[in-house]
Amino acid sequence: MTELERLVEVMGRLRIECPWDARQTHRSLVTYLIEESCETVEAIETGDDAHLREELGDLLLQVIFHATIAAERSAFTLDEVAAGITDKLIMRHPYVFADEQVPDDLNATWEQRKAAEKGRTSVLEGIPEQMSALARASKIISRATSGHVPLELDTEPISSQELSAALLGLVSRAKISGIDADQAMRDAVRELERQVRTAEAAPQQ
């Protein structure tokens, strides 16, 4: 028995014999999924391998937990989860698993394949509303760039140090000015989304 199989077996037993584990649902576990994801990011950023191994285990537990709950109601199994992501990776990498050439813009090609697979008509589709405003803005800009959506944005390169200093400075100025920086960013993202929709709806030249 592999360690992964042992984990699946232990999770199955917990679902039967542990009152807390037995009453959990997909929805009740969301807060733990977010928490474990954040702790994994923290482990990566601190560069502690032992910590990262532990947090990846906690994150893996969440995947196993959700797959076990789904299997109990005959929705899908862990094997189907693994098969789905494996098939997706093979399909989206034809330059590895088939005879295509490596594309010049890997990110744009990845986004284009995703859009075609899912039948998306807008670069905004599939971007989670739950993302932070800053992360959502970054994703929208990335999608818009990959999808060749014309937007008037500042494209001057900046270093990580310059960016962090500018962000902290702006947050400080917002605080002194009585402005909610998060709210202001959310408003800016909504305006960016409006610009994207307008650009996508405009007749193609």
C-alpha positions in Angstrom: 0.0 0.0 0.0 1.4 3.4 -1.0 1.2 6.3 1.5 -1.4 8.0 -0.7 -3.6 4.9 -0.5 -3.1 4.8 3.3 -4.2 8.4 3.5 -7.3 7.7 1.5 -8.1 4.7 3.8 -7.6 6.8 6.9 -9.8 9.5 5.6 -12.5 6.9 4.8 -12.4 5.6 8.4 -12.5 9.1 9.8 -15.7 9.8 7.9 -17.3 6.9 9.6 -15.8 6.9 13.1 -15.0 10.6 13.9 -18.1 12.7 14.6 -16.5 15.9 13.5 -15.1 14.5 10.2 -18.4 12.7 9.5 -20.5 15.9 9.6 -18.3 18.0 7.3 -19.5 19.1 3.9 -17.9 20.8 0.9 -19.1 24.1 2.1 -18.1 23.7 5.8 -14.5 22.8 4.6 -14.1 26.0 2.5 -12.5 28.0 5.4 -10.0 25.2 6.0 -9.1 25.0 2.3 -8.4 28.7 2.2 -6.5 28.6 5.5 -4.3 25.7 4.3 -3.7 27.3 1.0 -2.5 30.5 2.8 -0.3 28.5 5.1 1.3 26.7 2.1 2.1 30.0 0.5 3.7 31.2 3.8 5.8 28.0 3.9 7.0 28.6 0.3 7.9 32.2 1.0 9.9 31.4 4.1 11.8 28.7 2.3 11.4 26.1 5.0 11.3 22.7 3.3 10.0 20.8 6.4 7.3 23.4 6.9 6.4 23.2 3.2 6.2 19.4 3.3 3.8 19.6 6.2 1.6 22.3 4.7 1.4 20.4 1.3 0.2 17.4 3.4 -2.5 19.6 5.0 -3.5 20.8 1.5 -3.5 17.3 0.1 -5.8 16.3 3.0 -8.3 18.9 1.8 -8.3 17.4 -1.7 -8.8 13.9 -0.3 -11.5 15.1 2.1 -13.5 16.7 -0.7 -13.0 13.8 -3.1 -14.2 11.4 -0.3 -17.3 13.4 0.3 -18.0 13.5 -3.4 -17.5 9.7 -3.7 -19.9 9.0 -0.9 -22.7 10.6 -2.9 -21.5 9.0 -6.2 -20.6 12.4 -7.7 -16.9 11.6 -8.5 -13.9 9.8 -7.1 -10.3 10.7 -6.4 -9.2 8.7 -9.4 -11.6 10.7 -11.6 -10.1 13.9 -10.1 -6.6 12.7 -11.0 -7.7 11.5 -14.4 -9.3 14.9 -15.2 -6.2 16.9 -14.4 -3.9 14.4 -16.1 -6.0 14.5 -19.3 -6.1 18.3 -19.1 -2.3 18.6 -18.8 -1.8 16.4 -21.8 -4.3 18.2 -23.9 -2.9 21.6 -23.1 0.7 20.6 -23.8 0.6 19.2 -27.4 4.2 20.5 -27.8 5.2 17.9 -25.2 2.8 15.0 -25.8 2.2 15.5 -29.6 4.1 16.9 -32.5 3.3 20.7 -32.2 6.1 23.3 -31.9 6.6 25.1 -28.6 4.6 28.4 -29.0 6.4 31.7 -28.6 3.9 32.9 -26.0 3.2 29.9 -23.7 0.9 31.9 -21.3 -1.2 33.3 -24.1 -1.5 29.9 -25.8 -2.5 28.3 -22.4 -5.3 30.9 -21.9 -6.5 30.5 -25.5 -6.7 26.7 -25.1 -8.7 27.1 -21.9 -11.1 29.5 -23.5 -11.7 27.2 -26.4 -12.2 24.1 -24.2 -14.7 25.9 -22.0 -16.5 27.8 -24.8 -15.7 31.2 -23.2 -16.8 34.3 -25.0 -15.1 36.8 -22.7 -11.7 36.9 -21.0 -13.5 37.7 -17.8 -15.2 34.4 -17.6 -13.8 31.9 -15.1 -12.0 34.5 -12.9 -13.2 33.8 -9.3 -15.0 36.7 -7.6 -13.4 35.5 -4.4 -9.9 36.6 -5.5 -8.5 39.7 -3.8 -8.9 42.9 -5.9 -5.2 43.0 -6.6 -5.0 39.4 -7.7 -8.1 39.8 -9.7 -6.7 42.9 -11.5 -3.6 41.0 -12.3 -5.6 38.1 -13.7 -7.8 40.3 -15.8 -4.8 42.2 -17.3 -3.1 38.8 -18.0 -6.2 37.5 -19.7 -6.8 40.7 -21.7 -3.2 40.7 -22.9 -3.4 37.0 -23.9 -6.8 37.6 -25.6 -5.5 40.7 -27.4 -8.2 42.9 -25.8 -7.1 46.5 -26.4 -6.8 48.4 -23.1 -5.0 51.6 -22.3 -2.7 50.5 -19.5 0.7 51.5 -18.3 3.2 48.9 -19.5 6.4 50.5 -18.3 8.5 47.8 -16.5 9.0 48.1 -12.7 11.1 46.2 -10.2 9.7 44.2 -7.3 11.2 46.7 -4.9 9.8 49.7 -6.7 6.3 48.0 -6.8 6.3 47.2 -3.1 7.4 50.6 -2.1 4.8 52.3 -4.4 2.0 50.1 -3.0 3.0 50.7 0.6 3.2 54.4 -0.1 -0.2 54.5 -1.7 -1.8 52.6 1.1 -0.2 55.0 3.6 -1.5 58.0 1.7 -4.9 56.4 1.4 -5.0 55.9 5.2 -4.1 59.5 5.9 -6.7 60.7 3.4 -9.4 58.6 4.9 -9.7 56.3 1.9 -10.3 52.6 2.1 -7.6 51.2 -0.1 -9.2 47.8 -0.6 -12.5 49.5 -1.6 -10.7 51.8 -4.0 -9.0 48.8 -5.6 -12.3 47.0 -5.9 -13.8 50.0 -7.6 -10.9 50.2 -10.0 -11.2 46.5 -10.9 -14.9 47.0 -11.7 -14.0 49.9 -14.0 -11.3 47.7 -15.6 -13.9 45.0 -16.1 -16.2 47.6 -17.7 -13.4 48.6 -20.1 -12.8 45.0 -21.0 -16.5 44.4 -21.8 -16.6 47.6 -23.9 -13.5 46.6 -25.8 -14.8 43.1 -26.4 -18.1 44.4 -27.7 -16.6 46.9 -30.1 -16.5 45.9 -33.8 -13.2 44.2 -34.7 -11.0 46.2 -37.0 
